[in-house]
Amino acid sequence: MKILFVLNNFYAVGNGLSASARRTVEYLKQTGHEVRVISGPNPSGPQPQPDYILKEYIFPLVHPIIKAQGYHFAQSNLPLMEEAARWADVIHLEEPFVIEDRMIPICKKLGKPITATYHLHPENITNSLGPLRRWKWLNRTILDAWKSHTFDHCEFVQCPTENVRDRLRRYHIDSRLELISNGVVPDECIREEHPPKDYEDPDRPLKVVYIGRLSKEKDQPTLLEAMRHCRYARRIQLHFAGQGPTAKSIRHKAHLLYKEGILAYDPVFSFEDRDGLRKLAAGADLCVHCATIEVEGLSIMEAMQQGAVPIIAQGRYSGTSQFALDRHCIFPERNPEALAHRIEYWLDRPAKRWEMGKKYVAHMQHYDIRNSVEQLSLMFQKAIDKKKG
């Protein structure tokens, strides 16, 4: 098949949507499909670039906020978009934004099938808009617009998690919903088969890791507040791997716990490459994930792939808790006391924790991106067949 991916920026750094698209395109090509991308230019340099390059769109006043969130928007170019669509057998929309909206009538004119992935919630956007994030009607309005302008025109919509599918079913598009994980790259687990000699040493620091962007929806403050309720706090070495718009605030709150004597070890902050994240997860005692707004949660999935036992927030707009294998691996979102109890439960049981890590390594094999790409390929073919009709 000839598959065209449409998104605002294919090469944005620190943007989970773009990273997922890059991985999916790579594996689709490996299976023999021809894949091209139309998006804005690479913000990191002259190479590489998408197959069809759209100019970047700079939003007045709010561009710094958008950039801090890892987003880059593109300007529509109708002749170029039509050229790209004419080439393709199927057009896949990675977002429900303006360039995708402009692509839809082009596809209809050419008789091309359209599919899409639901990658983000309206709350991912409004959560950065100060008091506006509390306006539930605004999120409903945005989702209504996405439905009418984008999803209603698609033959099929990929839902990465059950949480997403359930939400979209409430908007009456359930007959076109395909439950397909974005998938994880099949990395080998680098954690040792047996625990290190000092694993149960009562004096060693306990490594509790949070991998993910430093932003409001990831809710790192809940982990910090949990330290005030956790009897292991003075043995815990917190490590935050990520960057983002709330970095300054999180660093300040974390260091304050150390200054107050709640923590005996000053929390560590870093931004790791893929290999660094694997090593960090493989060496973690626990990997905490507090996100309140998240479609799937690739970072914690990759950590579980390395044998890290997760503790995941469970909430209305986060699908990540579906990956938990034990009730002690989930806690109610924004509840630091409950999180502290879960941390204590697993740190009290080092042998059980190590064995649970092995179960997560095996569990993540079900989410191998190669399986996801195979399912996506079937979805694309069904869309083509449905359009032909």
N, C-alpha and C positions, 0 to 999 in steps of 0.2 A: 504493500500500500504506500501511497504518497500522503504523508500526514503533515499538516501545517499546525504548529503551535503558535498561539497568539497570546502575548502578555506584554505588560508595560516595560519590564526590564529583565531579560534572561540572565544577566551577569551581575545583578546586585549582590553585594557581599553582606552577610548578616541577615538575609531575608530568607526565611524558611521556604516560602513559596517558590522563589527563584531557584534555590538549591534543589528542591524536589523536582522542578521542571528539568533542570540540567541532568539529574540522574536518570529520570525517566526517558528523556531523549536519547541519552547515551545507550541505555539498554535496549530501547526500541531499534536503534541502528544496528546493535549487535545481533538482533534477531533477523536482520535482513530487510527491514522497512526503510524506505527513504523518508527522512524527516527534515523539514526546514523550519526555521523560526523567524517570526517577524516581531520585532520589539525595538525599544529604544537602544541607544548606543551603550557600549560597555563603559561604566563609570570608572573603571580601574585602569584603563589605558587603551591604546590603539588596537590591541589584539588580545583575545579573539573578538569577533563581532558576529552578530546574528546574520542570517542569510539576507534578510530584508531589514534595513536600518531606518527606523523612524527617529525624528528629532525629539530631544527631550523637551517636556513641557514643564515650565517653572511656574508653580502656583504663587501668585502674589501673597505676601505677608506670611503664609503658613508653610512655605517651602522648607525652612529650617526644621520644623516639626516633622514634616514628611520624611526628610532626609535622615533625621535622627532615628526614625522607626525602620530604616533600611529600605524605604521605597523610593522609586524613581518612576515618574509618569512620562508617557510618550505622547507626541502629537499625532493626530490622524493624518494620513496621506492616502487619499482614496485611490488614485491611480496605482500607487505601489501596492496597496492592500488588494486591489483587484488582480493585479499581476500575480501576487502570491496565491490568492484563492484559486485562480484559473489553473495553476500548477497542480493543486492538491486533489486527492480523492476524498479526503475528509478534513474538516477544519476543527481543531480542538482549542477551546477557550479556557485559559487558565485563571481568568478573573472576570468579574461582572462589571467592568468599568467602561469608560468612554470608547476606547479603541475597539473593544469587543462589541459594543453597541453599534459602532459604525461598520463593523465587519459583517454583521448579521444580514442587512439588506443586500450586501454584495453577494453573499453566499446564496441568498434566496433567488436573486436575479440569475445566478449561474447554475442553480439547481444543485448546489453542493450540500451534503449532510453536515450537521453541526453537532458536536458534543462539548461537554464542559466538565471541569472539576470544581467542586465546592471546597475551596482552600481556606476561606476565612469567614468569620462571622462579622456582622455589622459592628458588634461590640469591640472587635479588634481595632476598628477605626475610631469609634466614639469614645473609647476609653482614654484616648490621648487628648480629649477636648475639654478637660477641666470639668465644670459642673454639668456640661451637656451629657456626660456619660450616665447621668442619673435619669435622663429622659427616656423612659422605656418606649414611648410612642415614636421617638426618633429612630430607634433601632428597628421597630416594626415597619416604619415607613421605608427605611432603606432596604429591608429584605423584600418588601412588596415591590419596590422598584427593580431590584435584582431579578425577581421572579418574572415580572412582566416584560422587562427589557432584554433579559438574557436567557434564563432557564426555560421559559415557556417556548422558546424557539429552538430548543435542542432536542435531538432524537433521544439522547441519553445524558444523564448527569452522574458523574462518579462521586460517590460519598465515601470518604476514607474511613469513617467510623460509624457505628450504629447510632451514636449520639447525633451525628449530622443527618443520617437518614430519617431518624425519628422526627427531627425538627422540620425537615423539608416535607415529610408526609403531612404534617399539619397544614402545609400550604398547598395540598392537593396536587402534587406532581409525582405521587408515589409510583405510578406505572412506568416511569422512565428512570427510576433511581437504581443505580448499580453500586452495590457495596463492594468496593475494591480499595484495599489499603494502598497508600503511596509506596509502602515497602521500605525495607532497609537493605543497604548493600551487604552482601553476604561475607562480612569480615570474620576471620577466624578469631575465636576467643583466645586472648593472650594471657588470661588469668591462669595461674598454676593449677594443676589437677588437685593438689593437696594444699591446705592452708600453711602459711609460713610458720616457723617455729615459735615466733612471739605472738601468734594470733590471739591466744587467750591470756596473754600477759596482762595483769590488772593495772600495770603502770604505763603501758604504751598509749600514745594518742590515738583516738578513734576518729577516722577520717569520714566526715559527713560532707558529701559533695552536692552542689547544685549546678547543673549544666543548663545554660539557657540565657537568652537575652535578659539584660537588666532593664525591665520595663514594668509598668503598672500591672498588666494582665498576668505577668509571671509571678507576682506576689511574693517576692523574696522576704518582705518584712514579716510574713507569718512564720517562716523558719527562724528568723532572728528572735521574734517574740517567744517562740517555743523554747528557746534556750533558758528563759527565765523560769520555766516550769519543769525543766528536765534535770533529774538528779545526776545525769552523766555530763552535764554542761562543762565542768572543769576538765574533763578528759577529752572533750570533743575539739577537733581541729576542723573548723569550717573552711570550705574551699568553694568559691564562686567562680565558675568558668564561663565568661561571657562579657559582653559590653552592651551599652544601650543608653537611653535617655535618663534613666534613674540611677546611673552608676554613682554619681557623687553622693546622693542621698543614702544609698545602700551602704557605701563604704563608711560614711559617717556613723550610721546606726550600728554597723557591725563593730567598728573600732570602739564605740561607746560601751558595748558589752564587755570588751576587754579591759577598758579603763575602769569600769565599775567593779571588775573582779568576777563578773558572771562567768566569763570565759578565761581560762588560763593561757590560751593560745590566741594570738591576734589572727583574725580571719584573713585568709589568702584570697587575692583576686588575680585572675589571669585571663588571657584570651589565647586559646590553644588551637593548633591545627588539628586535622583529623587524627593523626597518630598520637598527638598529645592527649586528646580526649579519650582515646582508647585506653591509654596507659592510666589516665586519671580514674576512669570508671573501673578498670580492672583492679586497682589498688584501693578502691573505696570500701568502707564498711557498710555505708548506706548511701543511696542516691535519692535525694528528696526532690519532689516536683510539686510545687504549690499552684501552678497556673490555674486561673479561674476562667479564662477564655482561650480555648485551644481546640483546633479541629482534630489533630491526631497526636502530636508530641514526639517528633522524630528524635529529639535529643535524649529523651529518657528511654526510647526504644533501643537506640544504639548503646546506651549504658547497660541495659539489661542483656544485650547481646554479649557483653564482656563479663557477665556474672554478677553485676551489681544488683543488690536487692533494693527495689524501689519503695518509696512511700509516696503515694500519689493523691492529690486533692481530688475529691469527688464533688462535682457541681453541675449545674444546669447546662452550662455552655462549654464544658470541657469533656471531650471524648476519651481522654487518655486513660481514665481509670478502668476502661474495659480490658486493659492488658494485665491487670492485677490478678495474681494466682491465689492470693490469700487475703482474707478480710483484714488482716493486720497490715496489709500493704496499701490500704486506702484510709483516708480520714476526711471528715466534712470540711469543705473549703473554708478558708479564713478562720480556722479554729486552732489556735496555737496550743491550747491545752491538749486537745485530742492528738495533735501531731507529736507533742512531747511524749504522750503515752505510747504511741506507736514506735517512736525512736527507742524508748526504754525497753519495750517488748523485744525488739530485735537485738539490741545490745546486750540484753540479759541472756540471750541464747546464741552464742557464737557458733556452735556446731550446727544448729538448725539453720542459722543464717547462711552458712557456707553451702549447705545442701540445697537451700532454696535458690541460691545463686545459680547452681547447676540447672535447676528446673527452668529458670528464666532463659538461660542460654538455649536450651532445647525449644522453649516456647517461641522464641523469636525466629526460629527457622520457618515457622508458618507464615511469617511476614517478609520472606525473601523477596526482594524487588523483582526477581525473575518470574516469580509467580504472579506478581501484580501486573507486570508488563504483558504476560500471557493473557491475563483476563482483560486488560485494556485493549489488546489486539482484537480479541473477540468482540468487545464492545464497539470498536471502530468498524469492524466488518458488519456487525448487525446494523449499525447506523447507515452504512452504504447500502446494504440490502433493503433496509426499510425505506430509504429515499427512492430507490429504484422501483419499489413496490408493489 
